């Protein structure tokens, strides 16, 4: 079951920066498994 909760602006900014970092790592990698993990793993 999903729960709705309010995120603060600072939390959203941290998640956004983390996502951008992960996408950059995935884009820069020549190893398909690294790209897959950084794009699709939720952790």
C-alpha positions in Angstrom: 0.0 0.0 0.0 1.3 3.4 -0.9 1.4 6.2 1.6 1.4 9.9 0.6 3.7 12.2 2.4 5.1 15.7 2.0 8.7 16.1 1.0 10.6 19.2 1.8 12.2 21.2 -0.9 15.7 20.2 0.4 14.8 16.5 0.3 13.5 16.9 -3.3 16.7 18.7 -4.3 18.9 16.0 -2.7 17.0 13.2 -4.6 17.3 15.2 -7.8 21.0 15.7 -7.5 21.5 12.0 -6.7 19.4 11.0 -9.7 21.5 13.3 -12.0 24.7 11.8 -10.6 23.5 8.3 -11.2 22.4 9.1 -14.7 25.8 10.6 -15.5 27.6 7.5 -14.1 25.3 5.3 -16.3 25.9 7.5 -19.4 29.7 7.6 -18.9 30.1 3.8 -18.4 31.0 1.4 -21.1 29.8 -1.5 -19.0 26.1 -2.4 -19.8 25.5 -3.8 -16.3 26.7 -0.5 -14.6 24.4 1.5 -16.9 21.5 -0.8 -16.1 22.0 -0.7 -12.3 22.4 3.0 -12.1 19.3 3.7 -14.2 16.9 1.1 -12.9 17.9 0.1 -9.3 15.8 2.0 -6.8 18.5 2.2 -4.1 
